[in-house]
Amino acid sequence: MPRKRRELYNKEICACSIFGAMNRDGERFTGEGVMKAIANMHVRGNGLGGGFAAYGIYPEHKDYYAFHLMFTGSNAEARMAAKKDFDPYLCENFDVVFDEEIPHRDESTVSDPPLVWRYFVTPHKQGEEATLSDEDYIVAKVMHVNTKIDNAYVFSSGKNMGCFKGVGYPEEIGEYFMLDRLYQAYTWTVHGRFPTNTQAWWGGAHPFSLLDTTVVHNGEISSYGTNRWYLEMYGYACTLQTDTEVIAYAADLLMRRQNLPIELVAKILAPPIWNSIDRMNEKEKKLLTTLRMVYGPLLMNGPFSIIIGQTGKMIGLTDRIRLRPLTAATSGSMFYLSSEEAAIRLISPQLDSVWTPNGGEPVVGELNNMT
Amino acid sequence: MKSFVFPEFHIIRDEAKCGQCRGCERQCAFGTHTYDPVQDRLISDDYKCAGCQRCVVFCPKNAIEVRPTPSPYRANASWSREKMEDLKKQAETGGVILTGCGNDKPFRIYWDHIVLNASQVTNPSIDPLREPMELRTFLGAKPDIMEVKTDNGDVEIRTKLSPNLVIETPILFSAMSYGAISYNAFRSLATAACRSGTYFNTGEGGLPKEMREKFGKCAIVQVASGRFGIDAEYLNCASAVEIKVGQGAKPGIGGHLPGEKVSAEVASTRMIPAGTDAISPAPHHDIYSIEDLSMLIYALKEATNYEKPISVKIAAVHNFAAIGSGIVRAGADIIAIDGLRGGTGAAPKAIRDNVGIPIELAISSLDRRLRNEGIRNRCSIIAAGGIRCSADIVKAIALGADAVYIGTSALIAMGCNLCQKCNTGKCNWGICTQDPRLAGRLNVDIASQRLSNLLQAWSHEISEMMGGMGINALESLRGNRDHLRGVGLYEWELEVMGIKGAGE
């Protein structure tokens, strides 16, 4: 019998470094500091992936969705052809306000870079889709591009934010995209990667994002198969071959679509153990029991620490038995999250407070003037 | 008519050891052993032996050995001994061959072709003796979304939730009715379920009135086609109600409890005259289609004030995944699927050995079908039929089941040796009989302790396997096929189960 291709799931396993910096007053700063901090955790990665999410970088286009697209191919021509194949789809579904290739340094050391392009767009909803919310519409289109269009992948799709990622050490990716010179953000999250079981590719680097939610992640999700089928029921296609993707989609489902506050979302992703729940007062017990009953398939099992970025927010969370490191710190209006304290100290030697959050307990930084 | 059938077993008695205590004679309800006062020795009649090994276990001198008969027919790959003897029996009687227990034919046992994962390096394995390991499971419908209202940190749940069963280990006792099994066996299952934080299923024979108050809270009561023993109190004393449509051992077939087993107590529990045959028709005569099932589901929900989950049990047959989807849409909160190797107290052998599909394939297909339709959260799946050990349970859950029913395993824990003579009512182990002398052999305290021990041992083993995989809550294993690999399976089998081959 000829060997036929079954639908096989894939999961990427990595142990990594994560870092996040946020100015809670909304003052923007370049990526120079976070590049220095993540470089300090160089040995936590192996040069097979690095990436950044930056919030507040496109004030001149802040009302438009910023799409960062990656086009792959064996040579420049093929990559350009992939873009040509993609553009009609984009133009059919969106009004493009402005687009350009994302500037980069050609003399950079990164290997085999794809063509990375950014588009600022507004949804052009027609027919049956006219009733969808803008966000649901974008999610549907992003899923379509990532699953149905060859050689084109959406890196990020939020407003006034963007992801920059690729194969290399994160400091190299930062240099390649010149994040220390060209962009100013109020929140930066960064990831240095140590993948252990699949070959590195640009789409597989962190952060993972959907709309303005980005996730950088250190760890391995042993519940991936369960999380994945549950998210697929809600229309999320897991295509980027990395378990981190499910966290981004879970955050989108719970926070945007189901409108649950982050405190409850943390209790879904990393719930307290039954022994603790059973000792709580009746009201808390009922709430947490119900959360676990309803959202059991979204429990993220296995070791992880994550930084979730959203417009005006940066959230740190570890798994419930705390098998991966995370340190939080504040210094004036600055709020930091990092795999290692030393990386924070490197760029901000004087800190107001430094602490290690408990497993399953979210730490949340928010813009002070969020309206 | 002289029977041409060989004896199945050969009894060897060590005369030097035998003390003529006549214990074996008393133990055997089939009358295999008789005492000859003239010779002062015990004579054994091989023809009567069921192979239940009761006399072997209870002989104080270890003087008895029961072996498969050594007399062979001439070897013939087509005409096995079983085929020849079944044919002879039918030539002698003109009847349907009845049997008990589950399918014993060598259909592929997929459990034995699936291996589990364990963590190495990138993900720490978890030691269940040091870290919490959570097996608690909820059975019933879950909402698509949960709406909450938050007010200054105070969270109020707005979504109306369906009733769910809570079990502390993902193992329930399968439906075995009072009437088919003895009162003591029935009560042992109930006692163990209550003690171990799980549920027993009453089967279709009702729940004796005096057990309702104490054991109702850990009972799933069944409504089957015979509608025996059903009244409002029966439905409401329990934690869940199960509509039995089919059974893995005999899909498409009803039930028949012979009048000899209908004692006064069984009769009163079933609400039928004593000594009459209790016949369950093959179909429910008010369910000829899916919309009829829906009406019964909602009738039961009305009768129980929407406070109890309603389960529907079906046998795994060819098109069952589509049927399962219909059952969820008809309003069921739980689907129990019973596979090819599920047991029975009595079934025509031709049916038991040839109808239905293996549970391993069925679990995965049903789970996938419900996921593809986006309704997997609207019901729980209980898998039944052929669960033999804790590893089978871990595999069943990773293939998509929420929990499992065990029937045969529970009987073996109580003493059953699978002699397949359940239908005779002469169970020497006191399990599948209504003869007070035999039933009295089963001590409720001991049998229920053996059952609880089994649940505890399996729960420990499940925790060990989960810990090895780096998973500390059972809900993260559910449908998590990443942790399974197939060995020695065909491509289509891997495809149906949605698992990779080992090494892939």
Interface residues (C-beta under 8 A of the other chain):
Chain A: M1 R3 K4 R6 E7 L8 Y9 K11 I13 C14 A15 T196 N197 G219 E220 S222 S223 Y224 G225 T226 W229 Y230 E232 M233 Y234 R257 Q258 L260 P261 E263 L264 I273 W274 N275 K286 L287 T290 L291 R292 M293 V294 Y295 G296 P297 L299 N301 G302 P303 R320 I321 L323
Chain B: S119 V121 T122 N123 P124 I126 E131 P132 E134 R136 F138 K142 P143 I145 M146 E147 V148 T150 G153 V155 I157 L161 N164 R371 G374 R376 N377 A398 M469 G470 I471 N472 A473 E475 S476 L477 R478 G479 N480 R481 D482 H483 Y490 E491 L494 E495 G498 K500 E504
